[in-house]
């Protein structure tokens, strides 16, 4: 009976909110809990799968195609992001969010029972369809129910979700990957099965608490825009993931560039012709704040993801941490991010100013990468942790602010497409960044093959017995491939004699320096651009409230 009354009370409150567009703090918190459960589902999955992928690939006998499992997920999650944004503006967020969770959970169950890497790649592609909506719709719903001036205070909660998942993911993934069986099911399969109870909880929270008013809008669905963005993005994402293996100037890569370029041209022409109904309305770019926040988001995405991908590799290769330990060692960055996010959010709410946090956020990130570009093989973990803390503080100030700027720069009716567009471009930047910087890293490492060889020869000359040890047998037939051995499998570094492994670790640290230096230059460009952003006063009404007032005004004018 109490549950029934509670449900009726929630419906009554939702009806009142639909009329006025105003939600209480308690209502907002209930909605946010539903959103965060969905976001936690997506963010935890990414970190878990990454830490267990090698075990999965070995069990399914598909180590050579494991990259396609990641690529399939990346492609579908990226291309669906702007589609979710537009459909949410037209038909409402709640049903789409429920759809996204449902697809994600079903695909997770399918992935858990995969019998081959190709089957797993197919299920991961379907997972991506769900994941594309979980993040962008969550940020959009927040914009619907919370005024921009107040929004930053709640963003700390979202940062906490990312922080928690980034630490828990490797821990749980390592636990599952290391277990032969859990409840009579192969351990690694729980990497995907864990999404079932989390998804059920997320669905319960969303169904019961995610009640936001929506009035269906008329408009054409930009099907051709959706087709053209797929043609534009898919080849570019594929070449970003596979270009290092194919060769950036290979026939496959050039074909992908051409098809992607033609897709971009077609997309621009289609969006111009669709006007207000476009998947990505070009009018949004008339706003200085939206345009610059988007450009900065792309550049930061390149530098952020490219540099951040290198840190866990250093922790595992140079310092010998396993994926689980590497996740824990990333905790300083997470704490820095959460602290900066909460503080900057409070200050934004109090002052109504946000431009300073774009400037200081990029400054902190640039400083962290310049600091890490001085990395040497002899650095202690605490020295690396300093760089991670500063990087986290930069991310905490910047990432939430970029979303806030994009949402605040557009009309309430366009919040969905603005949020999804900002997310989409940042993801594209991140994909490019990971591809480019990993290419820089492993190219530099390959070039250091002779240096590694000299270091190993010197160690053997000093102690000839090293080569006779069984754990060092891998070096007998290494030849001139010492530099790229590690790009295929670095696990041998855990067992070989330190005297022979240290030259490789040193070369990797020196190669990583090039990545951090490049990332610093990229983020420094974003820092310069932040000074040109025209700060728009933060609105004091939520998107739902503004739309409700607009409808009342329209109704009043029609009566007159």
Number of C-alpha atoms within 10 A of each C-alpha: 6 7 8 9 10 11 14 12 12 16 15 12 16 21 15 14 21 19 15 17 23 22 20 12 10 9 19 19 14 17 23 25 18 21 26 24 23 30 26 24 26 26 20 26 22 19 21 30 21 16 25 25 20 16 17 22 19 13 15 16 14 15 16 11 13 20 16 20 20 19 22 22 23 25 21 22 25 27 24 22 29 28 24 26 30 27 17 27 20 21 15 21 27 20 13 19 28 21 17 23 28 19 17 30 27 18 25 26 19 19 26 20 17 16 12 15 24 16 15 25 22 19 25 28 25 23 30 29 27 30 32 29 31 30 25 27 27 24 25 24 25 20 24 27 25 24 21 25 24 20 23 26 20 20 25 23 17 21 24 20 19 21 23 18 25 23 22 18 27 26 21 22 27 25 18 24 23 14 13 11 14 12 7 7 13 18 21 26 21 26 30 22 20 20 25 19 12 18 23 16 16 25 23 15 20 25 16 15 22 25 21 21 22 19 14 11 11 9 10 12 16 18 13 16 23 21 14 21 24 21 21 24 21 22 22 25 23 19 24 21 21 18 21 18 10 13 13 16 12 12 11 16 20 15 15 23 18 14 16 23 17 14 21 18 13 18 24 17 12 20 22 15 12 18 13 15 18 25 28 29 20 14 13 19 16 11 15 17 23 26 18 22 25 24 18 27 27 25 26 28 26 26 31 26 21 25 26 18 15 18 20 20 20 19 20 20 22 21 17 17 18 19 22 21 17 22 23 17 21 21 19 21 23 27 20 22 28 27 19 24 31 21 16 27 26 20 15 23 19 12 10 19 16 25 21 16 25 26 20 18 27 29 22 24 30 28 19 24 29 20 20 26 22 15 21 16 16 10 13 11 11 11 13 21 17 17 23 28 22 25 29 28 27 28 28 29 30 30 22 23 26 26 23 23 28 26 28 24 25 21 13 21 16 22 25 29 29 31 30 32 25 26 27 24 21 26 21 22 24 23 23 24 27 23 21 19 24 20 17 18 21 20 16 21 25 23 16 20 21 14 18 26 21 12 19 21 14 15 19 15 11 11 11 12 9 19 19 10 11 10 15 17 13 12 14 9 9 12 9 13 15 22 23 18 17 19 14 9 10 15 13 14 21 16 11 19 15 14 16 22 21 19 22 28 21 19 23 26 24 20 22 29 22 19 27 28 18 20 28 26 15 19 25 23 15 25 23 13 18 24 14 12 18 13 15 16 14 22 15 15 20 23 27 28 24 21 20 21 14 13 13 14 12 11 11 10 9 8 7 5
